Amino acid sequence: MTAGQKVQVELIDGAVGSEVALPAVLVVDGDRVLATPHELEGALVSARVLGEELGPKIRGFTYRPKSNYRRRWGHRQRYTTIEITGIDAPSTTKGPKTRSN
């Protein structure tokens, strides 16, 4: 993700226009890759809540043969749309990790 990117995430608490802080899971910055919990201490992603949306409709059908049992069901997942405002990566004291290809 980069600053200014709009992303749909699972429903989170927050009013429209409010700022939220999300923990970073993986930070890739040029040659540096931070992935372990020790390396990611202090890494935060700040975002602004833009609104809520519904995902695609999922339809299902279950039945039991020979018993006249049939059931149709549907589901729509709720998502929160956020805009990334900044990514704060921690500075490492042990030196950067490099990717070897």
N, C-alpha and C positions, 0 to 999 in steps of 0.2 A: 504494500500500500504506500501511497505517497500523499503528501499534503494536498488537499483539495479534491481528493477522490471520494466519490459517494459509494457507500457499501450498505447492503442489507444484512443485518445481524438478527439473531434470535431476540425476541421481545425483551427489552430492558426497561427498568424504571427510569423515568425522566420526562419532564414536560418538553413540549416542542420549543426549540430555541435554547434549551439549557445545555451546559457543558458537562460531559461525562469523561471519566478517565478509565481506560481499559488497560489491563496488564498485557505486556508484549509477550508473544509466544516464540517468535523467531525474528531476529534482526539481521538483515543482510545489508551491508554498507560498503560497496566497492569490494575490497579484498577481505574484509572482516565479516565473519559469520558468528553470531552469538546465538547459542541454542540451549545451553544447559541452564538450570535454575540459578546456579551460582553466578554465571555470566550475566543473566538477565535481571539481577537485583537492581532496582532503581529505574528500569526501563518502563516508560509509560507512553501510551498513545492517547492523545487528547482529541476529542471529537465533539461535534455539535449535533444534537438531535434535530432531524428535519421533519419527522412524522412517522406514522404507522401505516403499514400496507398489509394486504392479504396475499398469500402465496397462491399458487395454482390449486385448483380444485382436484382433490384426489378422491376417486370413487372406488368403492369396493363392493363385493357381493360374496356372501357366504351361504352355503346350503349344506344340508345333510341328506344324503341320498336315501330314498325309500321311507322318509318320515314326513314329507311335506313341510319341511322347515326351510324357509328362504328369507334372507335379510339383506337389504341394500343399505349401505352407509356411505357417508361422505365426510370430508375433513378439509379445512383450509387453515394452514399455519399462519400465525400472525408474526410479522417482522417489523423491526424498527429500522428506518433508513437514517443513516448517520453520515456526516461529512467529516473527514479526517482534517483536523486543524493543525496538528503537529505530532512529531514523533521524537521523543527524548530518549536517546540511547546512552547507556552508562559508559563512562570511560574505563577501559580495562588497564590495570596496573601490571599485569603479567605479559602484556604485549598482544598484538592482534593475532587471531587465528587466521591462517590462510587456507584457501581451498586448493587442493592439488588435483589436477585433472590429468 
